[in-house]
């Protein structure tokens, strides 16, 4: 009886700890799958899609203070899924598409956000620039000098510091490029970065000596694709 009293609590803790760890890994995979679908949806529905997923710097929008050179070629469409509407219109868009991939989680509890990155011409703030290098344009060779500009979510770089990003409704995003994709007459290297998070409350957290709330995060970056 004494041996049982000593060993049983440790056995139960290890047994349920394995189960809770498995649940955590399963939920992490769900969040990762959701953010992968969000990035894919935004990449496919770029500015040349009929219902584009856009950020703050996009064709058919005004340049923000200090930024010049908005690129709005004739084959882009009006802004549709925007940060203002949470990238959702009538139950469709990047956010609903991501949440539909979830299993075992309340979709509304999984927060989705996205931001756009790209190259900027060195020496000014014009965005949607080509990557640095030499290009043959109009039968002449030109040299492009540009630098990469990484977007941010909640004030942090999601590709390097996702742990610094919160997990609440209305995450703020700061875009450094538009949702323009490379195509005929357009040379850009823009990408979209999607971020998803879920605040999970592990069962038996006190008994297992683990935090009452664990934030699960996932980040995926995709190059933008042209639809026309």
C-alpha positions as CSV (number, residue, x, y, z in Angstrom):
1,X,0.0,0.0,0.0
2,X,2.8,2.4,0.8
3,X,4.5,1.6,-2.5
4,X,1.2,2.1,-4.4
5,X,0.7,5.5,-2.6
6,X,4.2,6.6,-3.7
7,X,4.1,5.4,-7.3
8,X,0.5,5.9,-8.3
9,X,0.5,9.7,-8.4
10,X,3.6,9.7,-10.5
11,X,2.2,7.1,-12.8
12,X,-1.1,9.0,-13.2
13,X,0.8,12.3,-13.8
14,X,2.9,10.7,-16.6
15,X,-0.1,8.9,-18.1
16,X,-2.3,12.0,-18.3
17,X,0.7,14.2,-19.2
18,X,1.2,12.1,-22.4
19,X,-2.4,12.5,-23.3
20,X,-2.4,16.3,-22.7
21,X,0.9,16.5,-24.7
22,X,-0.7,14.6,-27.6
23,X,-3.7,17.0,-27.5
24,X,-1.4,20.0,-27.6
25,X,0.5,18.6,-30.6
26,X,-2.8,17.9,-32.4
27,X,-4.1,21.4,-31.8
28,X,-0.7,22.9,-32.9
29,X,-1.1,21.0,-36.2
30,X,-4.6,22.3,-36.6
31,X,-3.4,25.9,-36.1
32,X,-0.5,25.3,-38.6
33,X,-2.9,23.8,-41.2
34,X,-5.2,26.8,-40.8
35,X,-2.5,29.4,-41.3
36,X,-1.1,27.4,-44.3
37,X,-4.5,27.7,-45.9
38,X,-4.8,31.4,-45.1
39,X,-1.4,32.1,-46.7
40,X,-2.4,30.0,-49.8
41,X,-5.7,31.8,-50.2
42,X,-4.1,35.2,-49.9
43,X,-1.3,34.2,-52.4
44,X,-3.8,33.0,-55.0
45,X,-6.3,35.8,-54.5
46,X,-3.7,38.6,-55.1
47,X,-4.4,42.0,-56.7
48,X,-5.1,40.4,-60.1
49,X,-7.8,38.1,-58.8
50,X,-11.4,39.2,-59.1
51,X,-11.9,39.3,-55.4
52,X,-8.4,40.1,-54.1
53,X,-7.2,39.7,-50.5
54,X,-5.4,42.9,-49.8
55,X,-3.4,44.7,-47.1
56,X,-3.0,48.4,-46.4
57,X,-0.7,49.2,-49.4
58,X,-2.6,48.1,-52.5
59,X,-3.8,49.3,-55.9
60,X,-7.0,51.5,-55.7
61,X,-5.9,52.8,-52.3
62,X,-4.3,56.0,-51.3
63,X,-0.6,56.1,-50.5
64,X,0.1,56.3,-46.8
65,X,2.1,59.3,-45.4
66,X,5.7,59.2,-46.6
67,X,5.1,56.5,-49.3
68,X,5.1,57.2,-53.0
69,X,4.6,55.2,-56.1
70,X,1.5,53.1,-55.6
71,X,1.4,50.6,-58.5
72,X,-2.1,50.2,-60.0
73,X,-2.0,48.6,-63.4
74,X,-5.3,48.2,-65.3
75,X,-5.5,44.5,-64.7
76,X,-6.0,44.8,-60.9
77,X,-9.3,44.7,-59.2
78,X,-11.0,46.8,-56.4
79,X,-10.1,46.0,-52.9
80,X,-12.4,43.2,-51.6
81,X,-11.1,41.2,-48.6
82,X,-9.4,43.9,-46.5
83,X,-8.0,44.3,-43.0
84,X,-11.0,46.5,-42.2
85,X,-13.4,43.6,-42.7
86,X,-11.1,40.9,-41.2
87,X,-10.5,39.5,-44.7
88,X,-14.1,38.2,-44.7
89,X,-17.2,39.1,-46.7
90,X,-20.4,37.2,-46.4
91,X,-18.7,34.2,-44.9
92,X,-16.1,34.0,-47.6
93,X,-12.4,35.1,-47.7
94,X,-9.1,34.3,-46.2
95,X,-10.2,34.1,-42.6
96,X,-13.2,31.8,-43.2
97,X,-11.2,29.6,-45.5
98,X,-8.6,29.1,-42.8
99,X,-11.1,28.4,-40.1
100,X,-12.9,25.9,-42.1
101,X,-9.8,23.6,-42.0
102,X,-10.0,23.4,-38.2
103,X,-11.1,20.3,-36.4
104,X,-11.7,20.0,-32.7
105,X,-11.3,23.7,-32.0
106,X,-13.8,26.6,-31.9
107,X,-13.0,28.4,-35.2
108,X,-13.8,31.8,-33.7
109,X,-11.1,31.3,-31.1
110,X,-8.4,31.0,-33.7
111,X,-7.1,34.5,-34.6
112,X,-5.9,35.1,-38.2
113,X,-3.9,38.0,-39.6
114,X,-1.7,38.7,-42.6
115,X,0.8,41.2,-43.8
116,X,2.6,41.8,-47.1
117,X,6.3,42.2,-47.7
118,X,8.4,43.1,-50.8
119,X,11.3,45.1,-52.2
120,X,11.6,48.9,-52.1
121,X,13.8,51.1,-54.3
122,X,16.8,52.2,-52.3
123,X,16.9,56.0,-51.9
124,X,13.2,56.5,-51.8
125,X,10.1,54.8,-50.3
126,X,8.6,53.5,-53.5
127,X,7.4,50.0,-52.9
128,X,6.6,47.0,-55.2
129,X,10.1,47.3,-56.7
130,X,12.0,44.4,-58.4
131,X,14.6,42.4,-56.6
132,X,18.1,43.8,-57.0
133,X,19.9,42.9,-60.2
134,X,20.1,43.6,-63.9
135,X,17.0,43.3,-66.1
136,X,16.4,43.6,-69.9
137,X,13.6,46.2,-70.3
138,X,12.7,47.9,-73.6
139,X,15.8,46.5,-75.3
140,X,18.1,48.0,-72.7
141,X,19.7,46.7,-69.5
142,X,18.9,48.5,-66.3
143,X,20.3,47.9,-62.8
144,X,17.8,47.8,-60.0
145,X,19.0,48.8,-56.5
146,X,16.5,47.7,-53.9
147,X,16.2,46.3,-50.5
148,X,13.8,43.9,-48.8
149,X,11.2,45.3,-46.5
150,X,9.6,42.9,-44.1
151,X,6.0,43.5,-42.8
152,X,5.0,43.3,-39.2
153,X,2.0,42.1,-37.1
154,X,1.3,43.6,-33.8
155,X,4.5,45.5,-34.1
156,X,6.8,42.4,-34.5
157,X,8.3,40.5,-37.4
158,X,6.2,37.3,-37.6
159,X,8.9,35.4,-39.4
160,X,11.5,35.9,-36.7
161,X,9.6,36.9,-33.5
162,X,6.1,35.2,-33.6
163,X,6.3,34.8,-29.8
164,X,6.1,38.6,-29.4
165,X,2.8,38.8,-31.3
166,X,-0.4,38.7,-29.2
167,X,-3.5,36.6,-29.7
168,X,-6.5,38.8,-29.7
169,X,-9.1,40.1,-32.1
170,X,-8.1,42.9,-34.4
171,X,-4.3,42.3,-34.5
172,X,-2.6,45.4,-36.1
173,X,-0.7,44.8,-39.3
174,X,1.9,47.0,-41.0
175,X,2.5,46.3,-44.7
176,X,5.7,47.1,-46.6
177,X,4.3,46.0,-50.0
178,X,1.0,45.5,-51.8
179,X,-0.7,42.3,-53.0
180,X,0.7,42.8,-56.5
181,X,2.2,39.7,-58.1
182,X,4.8,39.3,-60.9
183,X,3.3,39.2,-64.3
184,X,3.5,40.7,-67.9
185,X,5.3,44.0,-67.6
186,X,5.5,43.8,-63.8
187,X,8.6,42.6,-62.0
188,X,8.1,42.3,-58.2
189,X,8.9,39.8,-55.5
190,X,6.1,40.4,-53.0
191,X,5.0,37.8,-50.5
192,X,2.2,37.4,-48.0
193,X,2.8,36.2,-44.4
194,X,-0.1,34.7,-42.6
195,X,-0.2,34.3,-38.8
196,X,-2.6,32.3,-36.6
197,X,-2.8,31.7,-32.9
198,X,-5.0,29.9,-30.4
199,X,-5.0,30.2,-26.6
200,X,-5.4,26.7,-25.3
201,X,-6.3,25.8,-21.8
202,X,-4.8,22.3,-21.1
203,X,-6.9,20.0,-19.0
204,X,-5.5,19.1,-15.5
205,X,-3.0,21.9,-15.9
206,X,-2.7,22.4,-12.1
207,X,-2.2,18.7,-11.5
208,X,0.4,18.4,-14.3
209,X,2.2,21.5,-13.1
210,X,1.9,23.3,-16.5
211,X,0.6,26.8,-17.3
212,X,-3.2,27.3,-17.3
213,X,-3.0,28.9,-20.8
214,X,-0.7,28.0,-23.6
215,X,-0.6,30.1,-26.8
216,X,-0.2,28.1,-29.9
217,X,1.2,30.0,-32.9
218,X,2.0,29.3,-36.5
219,X,3.4,31.4,-39.4
220,X,3.6,30.7,-43.1
221,X,4.9,32.9,-45.9
222,X,3.9,32.4,-49.6
223,X,4.9,34.2,-52.8
224,X,2.0,36.0,-54.5
225,X,0.6,34.4,-57.6
226,X,-0.9,36.1,-60.7
227,X,-4.4,35.2,-61.9
228,X,-4.5,37.0,-65.3
